[in-house]
Structure formats: structure tokens, C-alpha cells
Amino acid sequence: MVRQVNKTTIDIVKIKGDKIFRTQDTIVQEVPITLFLNGKEFVTLVCSPQNLEELAVGFLCSEGLLQSPDDLKDLKIDEEKGVIYVEAIEGEAEGRFLKRYITSCCGRGRPIFYYVNDAKSMNKVTTNLLVTPGQVWDLSDRLEEMSVLFKETGGVHNAALCTPTEVILFYEDVGRHNAVDKIFGRAFLNDIPLEDKILVFSGRVSSEIVIKVGKMGLPMIISRSAPTSLGLEMAEKLGITVVGFAKGERMNVYTYPERVLG
């Protein structure tokens, strides 16, 4: 077994029709990372083991625990132990947080009412952003082109922060929500304005993804996959345009289609 930062090569037996042979396969790495907040064990995230600063900051931003750069006092990462230590200004959101173990597929430990209450307390997104169908397809194609780890392993999701014509940030992770949190974290650390930006995404547009996008203040999600009913309900309330199945020269525009010009 050969390990790299985000992938592992292992020996396997492959079967193709009536042929059976030994070969090697590339597998994406998945690790648990425990986040300590202000000296206390806070949450364990299961993720791809890179861009951990962005992941920790983005997760705390999406949970409402970091509101401004001044809230973050210190951040240290011990990759060998799989631990992140964060010192931050304490707020009431910290007391409301439900300690849980978050898997790489979704945050299922979090009750659905918590997401719904999040949506009710958030401001509706306002923007002057407009895109053309051609720009949507181009950004979706560029996301696929940049997804090198997915091509090698088939085991990660991808997320990019974009303008209508440019990719600004790009991250890959075994967890789709982790990939979005990494975008959130780097945008927070670099103080990138988000009201005129787009999230281009490989995964399902579910309720927790829409909540994260709403907290970022992004007006649009372009996904190569499908939305869920609750995700679209929240997108309607939050003023977010959801574009799904953006592949080749087709797409479905589910909410606020006026932002996608014909």
C-alpha cells in the first residue's frame, strides 16, 4: 500500500466479464479530524486530509461560530494526531451547538429542525448577478476539468467559487459539505466578497448545502447533480438560484431563473 496526502494505492482483484486479474487501484483517503474549540473537544469531521485550515474555519463559519475575522484568535493543526485547535471569541452559538460526529457523506447527526431554524433566521440574498446559459455550462465543464482526484479515484466531491467567467477557488473532499466549507473558510480568511459570486458544485443540492450557501451570502449554486425538495424550499426563501444537471448543453433552473439570461 502506497499512501500520499489524499490518496492510497492498493492491490485489488478486478473482474471484467470472464477475466479475473490482479492490479492496483487508487483509493481516496478519508480520515477523522477532531476539532477542539477553546480547549474543549467540539466535533469530529470525517474528511480528506488536506486544506484543514480552510475546513475548520469554514465549518465554524457555517455553524455561526465565526462572524468576523476578529472572532478567530488562533488556529493550530496537528496532522499526525488528527487534531485542530481553535481559539475563538465565545458566543451564544457555541452553547447551542450539538456535539456530534460528522461523516463524510452528510451531517446526519444534526436534527432537521436545526437547519429549518437556520433558514428562518437568515437574511434573503440580494444581488445583481446575471449569467448566460453558456457561462453556466462553461463553469460546469471547468469544474470537471479541474477534478483530477475524482478522475483518479471516483471518490471525492468538488466545489469551486467563481465569477461568471473565472474560477477563484477550488477544493476537493470526500464530503460534499466539507468541500463547500473549505470554500467558505478560504473566502473568510482572504476576505473575498461573495454577493456576486457563484458556487459550482459536483454534489446533490440538499438542505444543508443551501444553508451553507445562504450563510456565505452567495446568490447562485450550479451543480452537476440534483437538488432535493427541502433544498429548493430553502433556496426559494433565501433568494438563491439553484441550477442542477448542468452538463454538456443542458441544465435545469429550479429557482430564480431570471438570473440565467436566455
Residue, then its C-alpha position, 0 to 999 in steps of 0.5 A: m500500500v502506497r499512501q500520499v496526502n489524499k490518496t492510497t494505492i492498493d492491490i485489488v482483484k478486478i473482474k471484467g466479464d470472464k477475466i479475473f486479474r490482479t492490479q492496483d487501484t487508487i483509493v481516496q483517503e478519508v480520515p477523522i479530524t477532531l476539532f477542539l474549540n477553546g480547549k474543549e473537544f467540539v466535533t469530529l469531521v470525517c474528511s480528506p486530509q488536506n486544506l484543514e485550515e480552510l475546513a475548520v474555519g469554514f465549518l465554524c463559519s457555517e455553524g455561526l461560530l465565526q462572524s468576523p475575522d476578529d472572532l478567530k484568535d488562533l488556529k493550530i493543526d496537528e496532522e499526525k494526531g488528527v487534531i485542530y485547535v481553535e481559539a475563538i471569541e465565545g458566543e451564544a452559538e457555541g452553547r447551542f451547538l450539538k456535539r456530534y460526529i460528522t461523516s463524510c457523506c452528510g451531517r446526519g447527526r444534526p436534527i432537521f429542525y436545526y437547519v429549518n431554524d437556520a433558514k428562518s433566521m437568515n437574511k434573503v440574498t440580494t444581488n445583481l448577478l446575471v449569467t448566460p446559459g453558456q457561462v453556466w455550462d462553461l463553469s460546469d465543464r471547468l469544474e470537471e476539468m479541474s477534478v483530477l482526484f475524482k478522475e483518479t479515484g471516483g471518490v471525492h466531491n468538488a466545489a469551486l467559487c467563481t465569477p461568471t467567467e473565472v474560477i477563484l477557488f477550488y477544493e476537493d473532499v470526500g464530503r460534499h459539505n466539507a468541500v463547500d466549507k473549505i470554500f467558505g473558510r478560504a473566502f473568510l480568511n482572504d476576505i473575498p466578497l461573495e454577493d456576486k459570486i457563484l458556487v459550482f458544485s459536483g454534489r446533490v443540492s440538499s438542505e444543508i448545502v443551501i444553508k451553507v450557501g445562504k450563510m456565505g451570502l452567495p446568490m447562485i449554486i450550479s451543480r452537476s447533480a440534483p437538488t432535493s425538495l427541502g433544498l429548493e424550499m430553502a433556496e426559494k426563501l433565501g433568494i438563491t438560484v439553484v441550477g442542477f444537471a448542468k452538463g454538456e448543453r443542458m441544465n435545469v433552473y429550479t429557482y430564480p431563473e431570471r438570473v440565467l439570461g436566455 
